[in-house]
Amino acid sequence: MRRGYAICRIISQLLYILLFRGRVFGVRNVPRAGGVLLVSNHQSFLDPVLATLALPRECNYMARHTLFDIRWLRPIMEYLNAFPVKRDTADMGAIKETLRRLKAGKVVLTFPEATRTPDGSVGAMRAGVVLLARKARVPIVPTLILGAFESWPRTAKLPRPHPVVVAYGEPISPHEHPEWDDDECVALVRGRVLALQARFRSHPTLGGCQSLKR
């Protein structure tokens, strides 16, 4: 792990604990080596940091392509392993870059709901993530974020302190199950995210979260 990335990670961890009373569960479910596709629900702008700050590996991120047009922000995002993707399109450049990084043994974070939740629930997930995992022959790790919606809903301009939990489920390897079609597989991934939600909905860290709705 590069020194600058490690420093950003430590700062993020401190803020996560101090401001959000953050807890993380199931880190052991994320492989320590080889390509990994993290598939997470999407609650807030904080999610890319929240979903990866506990991992002892550098992570890679898809980010909205317009953010790379901001001159001062682009070098920071590139240093932190972000790459552009055009939402709501079949962005072949982003798909190829994702596959390249996965095949190179890197961790890539995706949000297959495609946009932040409007009400805290876990929405439908697009099956494209399954195709990526199959082609790169890497496991999918279902990833849950709870509490970030209350901290920074899409209707708010700035975040506010609120308890947050991040949890990782057991990996799923689509390339080992050719009998599954992509829709079945993404439904399994979403089901595991919902199972994590049900498991941690009563965690004392969270109290009562709207985002614990199904």
Steps between C-alpha positions, in 0.01 A plus 500: 500500500641839400581739785261774387215255458575353844493845659162578338373165628610570858339847496178351362499232769541759776217715364283191456544410866482851646219651289295197406571257784578265215517120520612252235416129485609210281830638368626139495253436215702727268789302346843638587640435152372480143224684322184574697177677402332670794128540425340749737171679557523875446383742770712816478800680356697353792458142376824454301701587810275314744496177300878468484663680794540183710665292228877444518525530121483793262162516329385626162189707434268586215417871512267721298693622198406865551699507824817455295428831328575683827867591459608489866297187579615279213857430622370419850246254364753337272747465788228327702442251213174645368416479130215659302175337398208649309184409684191364324705401195688191386838662569735251335805694613398469865411132454840424347679694773307314770591165345863605463526589867319187618721276287803681642393379845347821633191574711230697315195652670171520310150632576262306272197700615664769279385789718460591867190370670216754531360347819769283661380169358708258291384539141516270199852413391615484138634165383800649321715446809455124460629511144807691620568241767457213255732648239769588754445172689491676837269469803227748584487613864153630600553821697252681721504863619251605768453843652662705223157591365416668831837674498484632145176441308490620143279792604768643736789723396737387776536192722430490871635258763299179523590140593602287201563127459677331209477121457643255247325175409645171383645511147307374199694370196277516190767348274483181707124469437428513126154359574399835655381767264601859570160605635493210745850578615443872559181408687714276723744786561217739587349233725822478695511877538144487635597214732780715641250782540267273697788375713627844599172692511487470881869571558534746791733721296218590264199550717204560270605549139258570218757331276421168664183481294485222244 
